[in-house]
């Protein structure tokens, strides 16, 4: 994005002789006391509304159109190609170039040496001229008060509520894509049954996405609420956090993203003009003509899309004026979005819970409540209310998604004002009773294979914070993140434990941690509790390094003893993380270790390059340093 110049910055950069000429309106032989005097004088002249009005009125109609077009483009500017291809500037490139040169000489526009050149109106001049032009035009074109503008507002936040429902559906299932990269038609048609708007989310025969789909995706991408690849669209961690915000904050973020996402300056100008018209209404054709809105379709927003998106979001309303002509007025929502006060989003705190295990939730139920209902119930239909069905399968799925049984019960009691039907309560208690009584868990085991060693190792680690659970006769379940520390401790005590290594005879040669629902995230935390195992003579003297690994690898290069280097590599293989090493040749290598071969005469580590999947083999004696967190 090109940095906009202020008028003062431009003047200050001009050669002194040119500045003198401008100061004296082109007259030869003029003098100025100082450059600062000329800059200050010219700046005052070109930010005076009366002076600019006179300059604008004296321009030829074609020059006025060109200047107005660049005014309303704001910080986006335009190049000659864009101007000539626009349906509102009816001239070829050479004619437009001549007119731009004239406007440049008059200090009304400036060009930037991009590829191709882009032209802008100075921000100072733009901020003075736009209010002058719009005020003058509105006084002429705004409809008379007697016209009896007709409009129906309805729920001004209906689009926002549909957007929240869209994200809520993403929270329980991804939006699949077809082989051609478009969203799955049947899935979206099913989703859209929940929405107030009759939105279409599938592209036309030319592959162009409809505006309704772009509005949602634009807002979601602006705040990184979703993640997508060639196969699906998913709710991101930001999206999950967004759903936990209060509705007023969520709505403000949504509407600003949609209104500002395309042709931001023109969006603000349209709404400002309609607000100044004070509800009289402005004819649609006149508004489009004054703003020089292009009707040409392009990859960028065009003028038609601008008015359509503002209507879709209910920031403006389409109305019928005198004589049946179409016009626009600003909505009450626009006052809230572009005003200083908080948005007035209406929310409900209660719902009707039926003995039939159905929940009738108002469409404007607080979305923090809706989030849990989507996680634990099945949304079956939508009209004035959203109907949820409570089933054993949906409730168990909700528990698997992280909702606690007590949390769900308390929510339903709150929604029903403590009048939860008895059969609903009994069903939930029955389904919850067995939840967690039997569970699959991922354990990292410190195994003791010799019975005579079991009690001795139990005496060393049995009461420590490292042990999650004792497995009598087998060993101990420990936190995987504590593996390097325990390895070091047991070695110091003389037990020489066998290091963990990847299972070479395992299909794929990799250790994978997956829960039943497919979650492969292996969350770890590092606890610094080494001192409880240090030998008495070492306490206070020896600091055992606390090697930490997180989701994002980082730190600094350090030289490690051979045993500790082996531990770090083993841990990286366990956690399926990449490591970075500095070789004795000075070369840095970043790779994912797969197998540690210590039984060879020359121990080595094998792995793959995460970028191109190329195989890597590094002798351990060539590793000078390894990057670890401090």
Buried (B, 14 or more C-beta within 10 A) or exposed (E): EEEBBEBBBBBBEBEEEEBBBBBBEEEEEEEBEEBEEBBEBBBEBBBEEEEBBEBBEEBEEBBBBBBBBBBBBBBBBBBBEBBBBBEBBEBEEEBBBEBBEBBEEBBBBBBBEEEEBBBBBBBBBBEBBBBBBBEEBBEEBBBEEEBEBEBEEEBBBBBBBBBBBBBBBBBBEBBEBEEEEBBBEEBBEEBBEBBBEEBBBBBEEEEEBEBBBBBBBBBBBBBEBBBBEEEBBBBBEBBBEBBEBEBBEBBBBBBBBBBBBBBBBBBBBBBBBBBBBEBBBBBBEBBBEBBBBBEEEEEEBBBBBBBBBBBBBBBBBBBBBBEEBEBBBBBEBBBBBBEEEEBEBEBEEBBBBEEEBBBEBBBBBBBBBBBBBBBBBBBEEBEEBBBBBBBEEBBBBBBBBEBEBEBBBEBBBBBBEEEBBEEBBEBBEEBBEEBEEEEEEEBBBBEBEEEEEBEEBBEBBEEBEBBBEEBEEEBBBBBBBBBBBBBBBBBBBEEEBEBBBBEEEEEEEEBEBEBEEEEEEBEBEBEEEBEEBBEEEEEEEEEBBBBBBEEEBEBEEBEBEEEBBBBBBBBBBBBBBBBBBBBEEEEEBBBBBBBBBEEEEEBBBBBBBEEEEEEBEBBBEBBBBBBBBE
